Amino acid sequence: GQRGFSLLEVLIAMVVLAIAMLGVMGLLLATQQHNASTSEATLAFKACQEVTEQLRAMSYDSMLAQNGTALVAKKIHPTWSVGQIEVTDDSPAGEPDTKAEIKVRIKTEPGQVSKSAINVELVTKRSRR
């Protein structure tokens, strides 16, 4: 018999290899999009955490005055929409203005890399004391 591969065998092997490579490329693209989405969620969480820390550093009354304040999240990241600060009285009955709940929200818009919107909400509590 003859030794080596025929041209037809080489072409079939190349087609099988090309199909396998297409599958791997699709997997790499999906992984890249997931990583971008996770990275954006991490940045949004860090931004919420930073705003929350700034609120907790304020005097109690100044912090309460921030209720309803809109965050210009586009200054933090160009694909994010406006965030929201919500500070509500969470005091026990009979003890007004002694404990507050702080919520900081940021909503991201689908971007060129991250194809899905991300909503991040950070909630914490603070007492007047």
Contacts in CASP RR format, 6 or more apart in sequence:
PFRMAT RR
TARGET T0000
AUTHOR 0000-0000-0000
METHOD contacts of the structure
MODEL  1
GQRGFSLLEVLIAMVVLAIAMLGVMGLLLATQQHNASTSEATLAFKACQE
VTEQLRAMSYDSMLAQNGTALVAKKIHPTWSVGQIEVTDDSPAGEPDTKA
EIKVRIKTEPGQVSKSAINVELVTKRSRR
5 13 0 8 1.000
32 113 0 8 1.000
33 113 0 8 1.000
33 114 0 8 1.000
33 115 0 8 1.000
36 113 0 8 1.000
36 114 0 8 1.000
37 114 0 8 1.000
37 115 0 8 1.000
37 116 0 8 1.000
37 118 0 8 1.000
39 114 0 8 1.000
40 77 0 8 1.000
40 79 0 8 1.000
40 108 0 8 1.000
40 114 0 8 1.000
40 118 0 8 1.000
41 108 0 8 1.000
41 118 0 8 1.000
41 120 0 8 1.000
43 76 0 8 1.000
43 77 0 8 1.000
44 77 0 8 1.000
44 80 0 8 1.000
44 106 0 8 1.000
44 108 0 8 1.000
44 118 0 8 1.000
44 120 0 8 1.000
45 120 0 8 1.000
45 122 0 8 1.000
47 73 0 8 1.000
47 76 0 8 1.000
47 77 0 8 1.000
47 106 0 8 1.000
48 104 0 8 1.000
48 105 0 8 1.000
48 106 0 8 1.000
48 120 0 8 1.000
48 121 0 8 1.000
48 122 0 8 1.000
49 122 0 8 1.000
51 71 0 8 1.000
51 85 0 8 1.000
51 104 0 8 1.000
52 102 0 8 1.000
52 104 0 8 1.000
52 122 0 8 1.000
52 124 0 8 1.000
55 63 0 8 1.000
55 66 0 8 1.000
55 85 0 8 1.000
55 87 0 8 1.000
55 102 0 8 1.000
55 104 0 8 1.000
55 126 0 8 1.000
56 63 0 8 1.000
56 102 0 8 1.000
56 124 0 8 1.000
56 126 0 8 1.000
58 66 0 8 1.000
60 97 0 8 1.000
60 100 0 8 1.000
60 126 0 8 1.000
60 128 0 8 1.000
63 87 0 8 1.000
63 100 0 8 1.000
63 102 0 8 1.000
63 126 0 8 1.000
64 87 0 8 1.000
64 89 0 8 1.000
64 97 0 8 1.000
64 100 0 8 1.000
66 85 0 8 1.000
66 87 0 8 1.000
67 85 0 8 1.000
67 86 0 8 1.000
67 87 0 8 1.000
67 88 0 8 1.000
68 84 0 8 1.000
68 85 0 8 1.000
68 86 0 8 1.000
68 87 0 8 1.000
69 84 0 8 1.000
69 85 0 8 1.000
70 82 0 8 1.000
70 83 0 8 1.000
70 84 0 8 1.000
70 85 0 8 1.000
71 82 0 8 1.000
71 83 0 8 1.000
71 84 0 8 1.000
71 85 0 8 1.000
71 104 0 8 1.000
71 106 0 8 1.000
72 82 0 8 1.000
73 80 0 8 1.000
73 81 0 8 1.000
73 82 0 8 1.000
73 83 0 8 1.000
73 106 0 8 1.000
73 107 0 8 1.000
74 80 0 8 1.000
74 81 0 8 1.000
74 82 0 8 1.000
76 106 0 8 1.000
77 108 0 8 1.000
79 108 0 8 1.000
79 109 0 8 1.000
79 110 0 8 1.000
79 111 0 8 1.000
79 114 0 8 1.000
80 106 0 8 1.000
80 107 0 8 1.000
80 108 0 8 1.000
80 109 0 8 1.000
81 107 0 8 1.000
81 108 0 8 1.000
81 109 0 8 1.000
82 107 0 8 1.000
83 104 0 8 1.000
83 105 0 8 1.000
83 106 0 8 1.000
83 107 0 8 1.000
84 103 0 8 1.000
84 104 0 8 1.000
84 105 0 8 1.000
85 102 0 8 1.000
85 103 0 8 1.000
85 104 0 8 1.000
86 102 0 8 1.000
86 103 0 8 1.000
86 104 0 8 1.000
86 105 0 8 1.000
87 100 0 8 1.000
87 101 0 8 1.000
87 102 0 8 1.000
87 103 0 8 1.000
88 100 0 8 1.000
88 101 0 8 1.000
88 103 0 8 1.000
89 96 0 8 1.000
89 97 0 8 1.000
89 99 0 8 1.000
89 100 0 8 1.000
90 99 0 8 1.000
90 100 0 8 1.000
90 101 0 8 1.000
90 125 0 8 1.000
91 97 0 8 1.000
91 98 0 8 1.000
91 99 0 8 1.000
91 100 0 8 1.000
92 98 0 8 1.000
92 99 0 8 1.000
97 128 0 8 1.000
98 127 0 8 1.000
98 128 0 8 1.000
98 129 0 8 1.000
99 125 0 8 1.000
99 126 0 8 1.000
99 127 0 8 1.000
99 128 0 8 1.000
100 125 0 8 1.000
100 126 0 8 1.000
100 127 0 8 1.000
100 128 0 8 1.000
101 123 0 8 1.000
101 124 0 8 1.000
101 125 0 8 1.000
102 123 0 8 1.000
102 124 0 8 1.000
102 125 0 8 1.000
102 126 0 8 1.000
103 121 0 8 1.000
103 122 0 8 1.000
103 123 0 8 1.000
104 121 0 8 1.000
104 122 0 8 1.000
105 119 0 8 1.000
105 120 0 8 1.000
105 121 0 8 1.000
105 122 0 8 1.000
106 119 0 8 1.000
106 120 0 8 1.000
107 117 0 8 1.000
107 118 0 8 1.000
107 119 0 8 1.000
107 120 0 8 1.000
108 114 0 8 1.000
108 117 0 8 1.000
108 118 0 8 1.000
108 119 0 8 1.000
108 120 0 8 1.000
109 117 0 8 1.000
110 116 0 8 1.000
110 117 0 8 1.000
END
